[in-house]
Amino acid sequence: MAVIDSHLHVWNAESAATPWSRDWAPFAHLPSFMPERALEEMDAAGVDRALLIPTPWDMTGSELMLHAALNAPARFGVMGHVSVRHPDADLIVGMRERRILGFRLVYPPGSTRPWLRDGSADWFWQTVEAADVPVMVWMPGESASLELILERFPLLRIAIDHLNLGMKTSEEDLKRAGESLRRFARYRNVALKVSALPAASHERYPFGDVQGVVREVIDMFGSSRVFWGSDVTRMPCPYDQCLGVLRDSSLLTEREKELVLGAALQEWLPWRILPTAEGMKSSSAIRESPGGES
């Protein structure tokens, strides 16, 4: 059974050459988490592959991720950062030149960015829908807004991160998590990432309360639309326990584990080999991350 982590961050230490966003720097989980360390921890935990997700603090993090995937194409894939406030006619051409697998957008709780509701991101939704490019989103508390987008762009391929839970999850938030996502089950193009599970739990390992939520959403969506992810750098437990919460669960069948722990993501987001280093230098499609701007 191939194990694929749908949510792993890597980032540079802050320096003059690799600056951080002042607004987002306080949220960094560690001083740095480089691809070499990620591979060591993946190997120790039994994780075969990982999808690298942009961090909002490392402003040069996009290049770090791309080079990691270039150097270890069988181990890493990349979700790209995009600023939806700046329409880009060459977005799809550029991402395909550099073999970006899709994009990730975040809309943190309390965000004052208007693009989720004011139509300024329509160019992006139209572009990725037409090109069948998958997008991962994290929008806690914004289920109604996301549903309106899906109504307007019915062919969008969306994966909702972290069960759409915020960074701090109360016991009531966790109890309501499954039911709050039920509205999306009818959209056959919407998947869920059961990622960052230990951080949402109010129990010790094996985190039985979140196991129950995973069982609930699998029953709603089917195991072919549910993807495990660790977000290990901000978890209160080792990588092996991030994986073990589902790998060792008695609530899932062996076939469900096979799908949720990797096979479903492999089908939804086919693995691709990145181009040569020379090809990367000649492309300017995915620029340096502008400090978490979405």
N, C-alpha and C positions, 0 to 999 in steps of 0.2 A: 504494500500500500504506500503510494507516494504521499508525503506530508508536505503541504504548501501553506506557508504563513501569508495570509492576505494583507497583513498590516505590520510593517517593520520600518522604523526610522533609522537612518544613519545621518551623522552630521559632523562637520569640522569643529575643532576648538576655535573659539573666538580669537581673531588676530587681525592685523592690518590687511593681510591678504585674503582672509576669510571672515569678513565682518558679520556681525549679527544685527538684527533689527532691535532697536532700543525698546520698542513696545512689547516685543515677544520674548526678549531674553530672560525675563523672570520665570518663564514657563519651561525653560529647557530642563530636561530630566537629569542630565549629567553634563559635565564639562565638554565631553565629546563621546561619540559612539561611531567608530570607524568600521568600514566594511570587513576588515580583517578580524576585528573582534566579533562582529556579527556572525561571521562564518564559524569561528571557534565555538560560539554558543549554540549555533544551529546544529553543528556536528555533535556536540555533547548531548543535546536534547533529542536528536533524531529527526530534525527538520531538513527536508531535502531541498526545498526552494523557498524563496521569500519575495514578496512584492514590496519594493521600496516606495515609501510614501513621503512626499515633501514635508519638511518641518517649516514652520513659519518663522523661526528665529535665524536659521543659517541662510544668509542671502546668496551664498554660492553653492548651496546644497544640491541644486539640480545637476551641476556638473559632477559633483561627487557621486551621485547616484548613477549617472550615465556611465562614468568610468568604472564604477563597481560592476555594472552589468556587462560592460565591454570585456573586463578582465575575467569575469566568472559568469558567462552567459547561461550556463546550465544551472546556476544557483540563484541569480537575481533577475528580476524584471522591474520595470520602472513605470510608475504612474506620474504623469507630468503635472506641473503647475501651470495655470493659465490665469491671466487677469481678465475677467469678464468685462471690465470697464473699458477695455481697449480692443475693439474689433480687429480681427486679424484674418485677412482674406486667405493667407497661406497657412493657416493653422494646421490643417489636415496634411497637406504636403510636407510641412516641416516635421510633424510628429512621425510620419511614416519614414522619412529620410533617416531619422535617428532611432527608429524602432521603439518609440514610446508606445506603451500598450493602451493607454487611456489617460484620463485626467482625474484629478481630485479637487473638489471645491469644499470649503468650510464656511459655515455661518454660525459662529459661536453664540452662545446665549448672551443676550444683552447687546448684540451687534447693532450698530447704527448704519451699517452699509445698506443702501436702498435697493441693490440690484435684485434681491430675491423677489421683490414685489412690483417694482416700477417698470418692468419691461426692458430695462437697459441690457439685460443678459440674453434677450431673445435671439440675437445673432449667434450666440454660442449654442444654445439649445437647438436651433435650426441646423447649425453646421454639424454638430456631432450626431444628431438624429439622422440626417441625410447620409452621413458616412458610416453609420452603424458603429460609432466609437463609444465604448463604455465609459461611464463616469461614476466615480465614487463620491458620495456626499455625506457630510456630517452637519446636521441642522437641528439640534435639539430644540424641542418646543415649536418647531415650524412644520409639523406634519401637514397642516391644512394648506400652507403655501406650496409645499412640494407637490401635494395632490393636484393643485390648480395647474402647476407646470406640466404634470403628467397628462392632465386632461387636454391641454393645449398641444402637447407634443407626444402623442400616444405611442410612438415607436422608440422613444428614448430608452436606452439600456442603462439602468441606474442600480447601483449597489449602495445600500444605506449602512454607513459605518456604525459600529458600537451599539447596535440595536437602537440607534438615535438617542442614547442616553447621554447626559452631560458628564462633566468631569467628576462631580460629586453626586452620588446616587443614594437617595434615601430608601428605606425599606419599602415605602409606599411607591416610590418611583419604579422600583424593581418589580413589584407586584403588578403594576399597571403596564409594564413595558410591552408584554406580548399583545395585550388588548389594544394598546395604542397603535400598534403596527398592523392590526387586522385590516385596516382600510386599504392597505397596499397589496394585500394578497391577491386581489382580482386582476392586478396588472401583471401579466405573465412575463413582462420584461423587467420587473423589479426583483432584485435579490437583496438578501440581508447578510451583513457581516456580524457574526457572533464573535466579535473581537473585544479585547480589553475586559474579558469576563471577570478575572479575579478582582479588578478594581471596583466592580459593581457589586460584588458579593459582600454580605454581612456575616459570613461564616468562615471558618477555617477550611483549608484544603480537605476534601475535594470540592468545596464550594457548591454544596447541594442546592442552594437557592437559585443560583444562576443555571445550574443544570436543568432545573424545572422550567425555567424560561426558554431555554434552548429547545427542550422537548415541545413546548407549546408552539413556538414559531415554526418548527419543522412540521408539526401537524397542520399548520395553516398554509405554509408555502411549499412544502415538500423539500426533501433533503437535497434536491438538485439546484435549489435556489438559496442555499444557506452555506456561508463560507466561514471557516474558523480563521481567526487572526489573533496574534499575541499582543501587539503594542508593548512588547516586553520591557522596554526601557522605562516605562512608568508604572510597572506592575509591582505589587507588594510581595512577590514570590519569584522563584527561579523560573527560567524558561521551560524546564521540564514539567513544572506544575501548570503553567499556562496551557501546555499541550495536554497534560494528563487529565485536566478537568473534563475533557470530552473523550479522549482516547480510552480512559478507564471507566467511563460512565456506564452504569447498568441500565440507564434509561434509553440508550440508543442501540439499535441493532448493528451488527458488524457492517452491513451494507450501508447504513446511514453514516457510520463513522468514516467509511471509505470515501463517501461523497463529500461530507462536510469538511473533512480534514485535507482534502486536496483534489479529488477527482472532479467535483462540481466546478471548482474554480478553473481547473485546467480546461474544461469544456467551455466555460463562459468567457475565458480570457486566454486564448491559445498562446502558448509560449512561443516567443520568436527570438531569433539570434540577432544580436546587435551588430551594426556594421563595423568596419575597420576604424581604427583610431584616426586615420586620415579622413575618412568620411565624416567623422564627428567634427573634425576641425573645420571642414568646409561648409558645415550647416550652422545656421543661426536660428533654427526654429524654436527651440526651447531655451529661453534666455535665463539668466541668473534670476533666482527667486527674489521678487521684490518684497522681502520681509513679510510674507504672509498675506499680502493683499490678494483679495479675490474679486 
